[in-house]
Amino acid sequence: MDETRDLGIALSGGGHRATAFALGGCSTQIADMPGVGLPAGAPERPKEAGGYLPVHDLPPERDEQAIKPAELAKIQSELTAARDRQATASTPAKPAKK
């Protein structure tokens, strides 16, 4: 009798899972029911689904450059100097000979 009870408990857990999955598929319909899903102050949902976002629309070309060439050269030289400083700082010092 103990074995059938254990089997029943094991199957009941599976039943709960199946019910949860089945109700999960209906959640959007349940949320649309009046008085169930939407709180009192929520705005109404649009009747038609929105269109796709304009992914392929590119912004217009710039009239002027984002960074002037002189500023770009200065930034590049600063980055190069910082890289060189870090390269020399990261190399271990050679031990002094006795």
N, C-alpha and C positions, 0 to 999 in steps of 0.2 A: 504494500500500500504506500510505503514511503517513496518508492520509485515513481509511481504515477503522480503523486503530489509534486515531486520535484519537476517532472515533465510539464505538469500544468503550470507551475510557476514560471518555468523557462519559456513556455509558449505565450503566456500572458504578457511577458515583457516584449516579445515580438509583436504581439497584437497592439500594444501601446505605440510601438514605433511605427507600425503600418498606419495606425490612425493619425499619428502626428504628421506623417508624410502626406497622407491623403488630405488632411485639412490644410496643410501648408500650400497645396496647389490651389485651394479655394480662397486664399487670404485676400486676393485683390477683389474678388466679388463680395466677400464679407465686408471689406473696408468701404465699398461703395453703397452698402445698404444704409438707408436713412436711420439715424438714431443709434447706429452701432459704431461705424468707423470714424466719422469725422467729429472733431470737437465743435462746440457751439460757435466759436469765433473764426473758424477756418474759412478761407475763401473757397468759392466753388471751383471745381475742376473744369477745364475747358471741354466743350463737347467734342472737339476734334483734336487729335494728337498734333503736337507742334511739328513743324517741318524740320528738316535736317539743318545743322549749322553750316554756314558757308565756309567749308574747309579749304576749298581751292581758291577763294578770293584772296588775292595778295594785296598788301597795302601799296599805295602809290610810291613811286620812286622819290627819293629825297632830293631836294633842291641843292642842299649843301652836304658836305662830307660830315660824318658823325664825329670824327677826330681829325684835326688838321695834321698834315704830314710832320710838322715840327714837333707837335705833342706826341705823335706816335713814335718818332725817333727817340725822344726823351724817355718815354715809358719803356721802350725796348732796351735802351742802354741801362736804365735803372734795374730792370729785371735781370739783365745779363750780369751786372755787378753784384746783385744779391745772390745769384746762382753761384758765381765764382767765390764769393765770401763763404757761402755754406759748404762748398766743395772743399775749401781749405780748412774749414773748421771741423769737418767731419773726418778728415784723415787723422789717424792716430799719430801721436808724436813718437819719433824714434827714441828708444832708450839710450841714454848717454853711456858711452864706453868708459870703463874704468881703467 
